[in-house]
Amino acid sequence: MVADYVVRADSPTIFKSIGITGTSTSLLTTGVFGVMKTVVTLFWLFILIDKLGRRSLLMYGAIGGSVCMWYIGGYIAVADPSAHPTKTLSSGGISAMAFFYLWTIFYTPSWNGTPWVYNSEMHSQSVRPLAQAFAASNNWFWNFIVARFTPQMFDTMGFGVYMFFASLMLLSVVFAYFFLPETKGIPLEAMDRLFSRSLPARTAHKTVLAELRRDEEQFRRESVDAGKFNEAGYMVEERHVEKV
């Protein structure tokens, strides 16, 4: 989420590092970035978030986004477009722009919106407002820190800025794999079990779903035996006939 804010806040600096010059051209590329982000967000909202799940989106988005950042950083390290400005964007610059927009496609449906969904699902009702408030304040705190020092980072690190964020995205893959279980389809009552230390994050979702199905089947069998449900799973209406 911080990377997205950096792109929006310092997009002229980022596009200049790739080799894009001129105010109108910079504004056009920033506008295309906004349109692409909107379209991908709608696709994520209606399809991807429940189709792929939260954990998979976070890992796939981080891997794809990291590859894009490595490519952009590698191009700037080799070509150094800011030191050799041209009126037209070179073929390498065009490919770097393509990877920048590809990064948008990877990042938007993963680390841009999915953490908010994940955070809203994992906490109980008693602490959910506080947890959401803490997550929002933490996000804006790091937005401020990174946006405040990004220009200085570009001045001192150059292409290393892209390498830095690419490395962070790789670390986020490791974090999601080992510490973030999938929450799709898990009711709030089972979240404590899902995040239990005894369950590895990579298998917790499958284990908890199997336990929930087993509990439901057991409940239905007991209800059938008690006469509350029929064998098809429908509730049997009990009728009391008074004798005259």
Secondary structure, DSSP 8 states (H G I E B T S, - for coil): -HHHHHHHHSHHHHHHHHT--SHHHHHHHHHHHHHHHHHHHHHIIIIIHHHT-HHHHHHHHHHHHHHHHHHHHHHHHHH-TTTS--SS--HHHHHHHHHHHHHHHHHIIIIITHHHHHHHHHS-TTTHHHHHHHHHHHHHHHHHHHHHHHHHHHHHHTTHHHHHHHHHHHHHHHHHHHH----TT--GGGHHHHT-TTS-HHHHHHHHHHHHHHHHHHHHHHHHHHTSB-TTS-B---------
